[in-house]
Amino acid sequence: MDMSVRFLLLVLLFFSTIASSEEYELGQGYKVNDALNIGAYFSLDYAYGKNVNKTRLDDVAVLAYGALAPKVSYFAELEAAPLYVKDFKNDTSEFNERFYVERAYFNYLYSDHLNFRAGKFITPIGYWNLIPINVLRDTSSNPLYSYRIFPKFVSGVDLSGYTDEEGSLTYHLYLQATDDIDEDYINIKNDFFTGVALSYDINCEYNIGASVGYFEAKKGLLVEESRKDVTFVQLNAKYDNYPYLLQTEWAYSDIENKTYKRDDYQFGGYLQGMYNFNEKHALVGRYEYFKDTQISFQEESNIGVIGYSYRPLYAISIKGEYQFHSNSTLSKALLSLSVLF
């Protein structure tokens, strides 16, 4: 039996064993003690369209986190993405036998105004990127904006906190000056990445934010084997007043291709709305736009998404959606089941 499958079965066996414990609540992880909490999640999806007919056991992950001292904590996450893929169109299947380091960092909370983080962590930009777990998202598909313009993770340090006593304005200053901790699990490989992000709560219903950043890309979703210096700016806004949720994020990046001596750009974002019929059922709609002028892409996409979300429990999400793509061959239906332990 494949090692990754054995590992997954052991994880599922572990959580099925502790599920009967009075101290365990699905979605909250299992608390061994203050220094060790254990969690896990997985996502199973099926995509069908003109050019795709496949199912995946995706985003299979295990988590460990806890407090080492009153002001010191840690978080670690290993993930196989995807663990298994069955392609019905081409009659193939494959296993991913490796669990990658998605996150691994330490926190030192000096005060509400200053937190120090070191390791590999989520790039603190906008809304979408801060929710890496499928079960917590409103749709299973990800906007192109969320993984094409900036690296999703930082392997370095981050300073963050509130700038006022009310806690309405927060900041992040982050820096990476090395390769990623796990270069095989990063959307855009780079060896230098820095930026500033601000988020402001106008009141309990409205939030706005902005980010600026710079990174030196090696390869990845910027494609060619060439050095690129990328500068980006990003804006986001959200209105959250149950049963309505409306959010939007947009970014522009200037790309200096140092190998081919040319300048390109990317521009993209999305506008998404959700209506909650109740705590279990919700209707989601999204429009996204993305343009890339690089030689490898020369892409301009308009995408519409309509979806439905059913959440029988907070930690279990069943979602269905259809994506209308301006390139009709890329339009597809997507069904998913995701669980957080």
C-alpha positions in Angstrom: 0.0 0.0 0.0 1.2 3.5 -0.9 3.0 5.2 2.1 0.8 8.4 1.8 -2.3 6.3 1.8 -1.1 4.4 4.9 -0.3 7.8 6.5 -3.8 9.1 5.7 -5.4 5.9 7.1 -3.5 6.3 10.3 -4.6 9.9 10.6 -8.3 9.0 10.0 -8.0 6.1 12.4 -6.6 8.4 15.0 -9.4 10.9 14.7 -12.1 8.2 14.6 -10.6 6.9 17.8 -10.7 10.2 19.6 -14.0 11.3 18.1 -15.8 9.6 21.0 -13.9 11.6 23.6 -16.0 14.1 25.5 -13.1 16.6 25.0 -13.1 16.4 21.2 -15.3 18.5 19.0 -15.2 18.1 15.2 -13.3 21.0 13.6 -11.5 22.0 16.8 -8.7 19.5 16.7 -7.7 17.3 19.6 -6.0 18.9 22.6 -3.3 16.7 24.1 -2.1 19.5 26.4 -1.4 23.3 26.1 1.7 22.6 24.1 0.2 20.2 21.6 -3.1 20.3 19.7 -3.5 18.0 16.7 -5.8 18.6 13.7 -6.4 17.5 10.1 -8.5 18.2 7.1 -9.1 16.9 3.6 -11.0 17.8 0.4 -12.5 15.5 -2.2 -13.6 17.1 -5.5 -14.9 16.2 -8.9 -14.6 18.4 -12.0 -16.4 17.9 -15.3 -16.2 19.9 -18.5 -15.3 19.8 -22.2 -11.6 19.3 -21.4 -11.7 17.8 -17.9 -13.3 14.8 -16.2 -11.4 14.0 -13.0 -11.7 13.4 -9.3 -9.1 14.3 -6.7 -8.4 13.6 -3.0 -7.0 17.0 -2.5 -5.6 19.1 0.4 -5.0 16.2 2.8 -3.2 17.8 5.7 -2.2 17.3 9.4 -1.7 20.1 11.8 0.1 20.6 15.1 0.0 23.7 17.2 0.2 25.0 20.8 1.6 27.3 23.4 5.2 26.8 24.5 5.2 29.7 26.9 2.7 32.5 27.9 3.9 34.6 24.9 5.4 31.9 22.6 3.4 29.6 20.3 3.9 27.5 17.2 2.0 26.1 14.2 3.0 23.3 11.7 1.2 21.9 8.8 2.1 19.1 6.4 0.0 18.7 3.2 -0.4 16.4 0.2 -2.1 18.3 -2.6 -3.4 16.3 -4.3 -2.9 12.9 -2.7 -4.7 11.0 -5.4 -6.0 12.0 -8.9 -8.2 9.8 -11.1 -8.5 11.2 -14.7 -11.5 9.6 -16.4 -10.9 11.4 -19.6 -7.5 10.0 -20.1 -8.0 6.8 -18.0 -5.1 7.5 -15.8 -4.5 7.7 -12.0 -1.7 8.9 -9.8 -0.6 9.2 -6.2 1.4 12.0 -4.7 3.6 10.2 -2.2 4.9 13.3 -0.5 3.6 15.5 2.3 4.9 19.1 1.8 5.6 21.8 4.4 2.7 24.2 3.9 3.3 26.2 7.1 5.8 26.0 10.0 6.4 29.0 12.2 6.8 30.4 15.7 5.0 33.4 17.2 6.2 35.7 19.9 3.4 38.0 21.1 5.1 40.9 22.8 1.9 42.9 22.9 -1.3 43.6 21.0 0.7 46.1 19.0 3.7 43.9 18.2 3.7 40.2 17.3 6.9 38.6 15.8 6.5 35.5 13.5 9.3 33.5 12.0 9.2 30.5 9.6 6.9 29.7 6.7 3.5 31.4 6.9 0.7 32.6 4.8 1.3 35.9 3.0 -0.9 38.4 4.9 -2.7 39.8 1.9 -6.5 40.4 1.5 -9.1 37.8 2.4 -8.8 34.8 0.1 -5.2 34.0 0.8 -5.7 34.1 4.6 -8.1 31.1 4.3 -6.1 28.2 2.9 -8.5 25.4 4.0 -11.2 24.5 1.5 -13.8 23.7 4.1 -13.7 27.3 5.4 -14.0 28.9 1.9 -17.3 29.8 0.2 -16.3 28.1 -3.1 -14.0 25.2 -4.0 -12.4 27.0 -6.9 -9.9 29.8 -6.4 -9.9 33.1 -8.3 -6.9 33.4 -10.7 -5.9 36.5 -8.8 -5.3 34.5 -5.6 -2.4 32.4 -6.9 -1.0 34.1 -10.1 0.1 37.6 -8.9 2.1 37.1 -5.6 3.6 34.2 -3.7 1.0 32.6 -1.4 3.6 32.0 1.4 6.5 33.8 3.0 9.5 31.9 4.4 11.0 34.6 6.6 9.8 37.0 9.3 6.7 39.1 9.9 5.9 41.9 12.3 2.3 42.6 13.0 -0.2 44.2 15.4 -2.7 46.9 16.1 -1.8 50.5 15.6 -4.5 51.9 17.8 -6.2 51.0 21.1 -9.5 50.1 19.4 -7.8 47.5 17.3 -9.4 48.8 14.1 -6.1 49.3 12.1 -3.7 46.3 11.8 -0.4 46.1 10.0 2.0 43.5 8.6 5.6 44.0 7.6 7.2 40.8 6.2 10.5 39.9 4.7 11.9 36.8 3.0 15.6 36.7 2.0 16.1 33.0 1.2 14.5 30.2 -0.8 11.2 28.9 0.4 11.4 26.3 3.2 9.8 23.8 0.8 10.4 25.0 -2.7 8.2 22.2 -4.1 5.2 23.7 -2.4 5.0 27.3 -3.5 3.1 28.8 -6.4 5.9 31.3 -7.4 9.4 30.3 -6.5 11.5 33.2 -5.2 14.4 34.0 -3.0 13.5 37.5 -2.0 10.0 38.8 -1.0 9.0 41.8 1.1 5.9 43.8 1.6 3.5 45.8 3.7 -0.2 45.1 4.3 -2.8 47.2 6.2 -6.3 46.3 7.2 -8.9 48.7 8.6 -12.2 47.8 10.3 -14.5 50.8 9.7 -17.1 49.1 12.0 -18.4 45.6 12.6 -19.7 45.4 9.0 -17.1 47.1 6.8 -13.4 46.3 6.2 -10.9 47.7 3.7 -7.2 46.8 3.1 -4.2 47.5 0.9 -0.9 45.9 0.2 2.3 46.7 -1.6 5.1 44.2 -2.2 8.1 43.3 -4.2 9.7 39.9 -5.0 12.4 38.3 -7.1 10.9 35.4 -9.0 12.9 32.4 -10.2 10.2 30.2 -11.8 6.8 28.8 -11.2 3.5 30.4 -12.4 5.6 33.2 -13.9 6.7 30.3 -16.1 9.9 30.8 -18.1 13.3 29.8 -16.6 14.2 33.5 -16.2 14.7 36.1 -13.4 11.9 38.5 -12.9 11.6 41.4 -10.5 7.9 41.9 -9.6 6.3 44.9 -7.9 2.6 44.7 -7.0 -0.1 46.8 -5.4 -3.4 45.3 -4.0 -6.7 46.6 -2.6 -9.5 44.8 -0.9 -12.9 45.6 0.6 -15.7 43.7 2.4 -19.2 44.1 3.6 -20.3 41.5 6.1 -23.8 41.8 7.5 -25.6 38.4 7.9 -27.2 37.0 5.8 -25.2 39.0 3.2 -21.5 38.9 2.5 -19.8 40.9 -0.3 -16.1 41.1 -0.9 -13.7 42.1 -3.6 -9.9 42.0 -4.1 -7.8 43.5 -7.0 -4.1 43.7 -7.7 -1.7 45.0 -10.3 1.8 43.8 -10.8 4.7 45.2 -12.9 7.0 42.5 -14.1 10.6 43.2 -15.2 11.9 40.2 -17.1 15.7 40.6 -16.6 16.6 37.6 -18.8 14.6 38.7 -21.9 14.9 42.5 -21.2 11.1 43.2 -21.4 8.4 44.6 -19.1 5.0 42.9 -18.6 2.1 43.2 -16.2 -0.7 41.3 -14.6 -4.0 42.7 -13.5 -6.8 40.8 -11.9 -9.3 40.4 -9.2 -12.8 39.4 -8.3 -16.1 40.5 -6.8 -18.0 37.9 -4.9 -21.3 37.9 -3.1 -23.0 35.4 -0.9 -26.5 35.1 0.5 -27.0 32.8 3.5 -30.5 31.3 3.6 -29.6 30.0 7.0 -26.6 28.6 8.8 -26.4 25.6 6.6 -27.4 26.8 3.1 -25.9 29.6 1.0 -25.9 30.8 -2.6 -22.6 32.3 -4.0 -21.9 34.3 -7.1 -18.5 35.6 -8.3 -17.1 37.5 -11.2 -13.4 37.6 -11.9 -11.1 39.2 -14.4 -7.5 38.5 -15.1 -5.0 39.8 -17.7 -1.4 38.7 -18.2 0.8 40.1 -20.9 3.7 37.7 -20.5 4.8 35.8 -23.6 4.0 32.5 -22.0 0.4 33.6 -21.2 -0.9 36.5 -23.3 -4.1 35.9 -21.4 -7.3 37.8 -20.8 -10.0 36.0 -18.9 -13.5 36.7 -17.8 -15.0 34.1 -15.4 -18.4 33.9 -13.8 -19.1 31.4 -11.0 -22.5 30.4 -9.5 -22.4 28.0 -6.6 -24.3 26.5 -3.7 -22.9 25.6 -0.3 -24.3 23.2 2.2 -22.7 23.0 5.6 -24.5 20.4 7.8 -21.9 21.2 10.5 -19.3 24.0 10.8 -16.5 21.5 10.0 -18.2 19.8 7.0 -18.8 21.6 3.7 -20.5 20.3 0.6 -20.2 22.7 -2.4 -21.3 22.7 -6.0 -20.6 25.3 -8.6 -20.4 26.0 -12.3 -17.7 28.2 -13.9 -18.6 30.2 -17.0 -15.3 31.0 -18.7 -14.7 33.4 -21.6 -12.8 30.6 -23.2 -15.7 28.1 -23.3 -13.4 25.1 -23.4 -12.4 25.9 -19.8 -16.0 26.1 -18.5 -16.7 23.3 -16.0 -18.8 22.0 -13.1 -17.2 21.4 -9.7 -18.4 19.4 -6.7 -16.6 19.0 -3.5 -16.7 17.6 0.0 -14.3 18.9 2.6 -14.0 18.1 6.3 -12.0 19.7 9.1 -11.2 17.5 12.1 
